[in-house]
Amino acid sequence: MTIRVASPDDAQELLKIYAPYVEKTAITFEYDVPSVKEFKRRIEHTLENYPYIVAECGDEIIGYAYTGSFVGREAYSHSAETSIYVAENNRRGGVGRRLYEAIEEISAAQNIINLYACIGYPEVEDEHLTMNSVEFHKHLGYKTVGCFKKCGRKFDTWYDMVWMEKIIGEHSEEVDDFIPFPELTI
């Protein structure tokens, strides 16, 4: 397995991974699968400041992860929101862990200290949403820091949403500025 930076040209392959999450799960609260054009735009927008990476096995993309702005105000520049999606037939094989290890390394180089994951949370597990994502993040050292009750509705079901946090650096008085991803030399 290799990890590399995504390209807008990967959009179609990434959509093959993302589409089942939209169509079959409440892991994403998005209702409609975006077009390839829209997905390319999302990749380009993310890469302006943050990493967007893919995991490949041979020539096949088997997962991807990225970070983005947390809340979108300058005072939050040392925090980022994470997202990760792994192909259905490649889950539980270490792909997610490898992607997040790479994301954490890049984030630390950007002087990001706090990583956040916004995760759909079932009151009762069902065919569309289990606790797997929450458990995955716990296993990687994330802790639940907030819960919004019944804030998302998909498949005629109300779902909660939790925020999970992982601190990857020190909160010192002297802190280096955020470094946009394209300016990194790693």
ZIKAVEN-V6371 format. One record per pair of residues at least 24 apart in sequence whose ideal C-beta (glycine too) atoms are under 6 Angstrom apart, sorted by sequence separation. I is the first residue (numbers start at 0). J is the second residue. If there is no record, write none. Layout:
i-><I & I>
j-><J & J>
This chain:
i-><11 & 14 & 141 & 10 & 61 & 116 & 140 & 79 & 127 & 136 & 10 & 61 & 10 & 7 & 62 & 79 & 61 & 81 & 64 & 77 & 7 & 77 & 78 & 79 & 80 & 81 & 7 & 62 & 5 & 64 & 119 & 120 & 54 & 99 & 119 & 120 & 118 & 54 & 117 & 5 & 69 & 115 & 116 & 4 & 5 & 12 & 52 & 115 & 2 & 13 & 114 & 2 & 113 & 0 & 1 & 50 & 0 & 112 & 107 & 20 & 103 & 110 & 17 & 110 & 16 & 19 & 110 & 109 & 16 & 108 & 108 & 26 & 25 & 2 & 76 & 25 & 24 & 25 & 28 & 28 & 25 & 50 & 48 & 49 & 48 & 25>
j-><35 & 38 & 165 & 35 & 86 & 141 & 165 & 106 & 154 & 163 & 38 & 89 & 39 & 39 & 94 & 111 & 94 & 114 & 98 & 111 & 42 & 112 & 113 & 114 & 115 & 116 & 43 & 98 & 42 & 102 & 158 & 159 & 94 & 139 & 160 & 161 & 161 & 98 & 162 & 51 & 115 & 162 & 163 & 52 & 53 & 60 & 101 & 164 & 52 & 63 & 165 & 54 & 166 & 54 & 55 & 105 & 56 & 168 & 167 & 84 & 167 & 175 & 84 & 177 & 84 & 87 & 178 & 178 & 86 & 183 & 185 & 119 & 119 & 101 & 177 & 127 & 127 & 128 & 151 & 153 & 153 & 180 & 179 & 180 & 180 & 158>
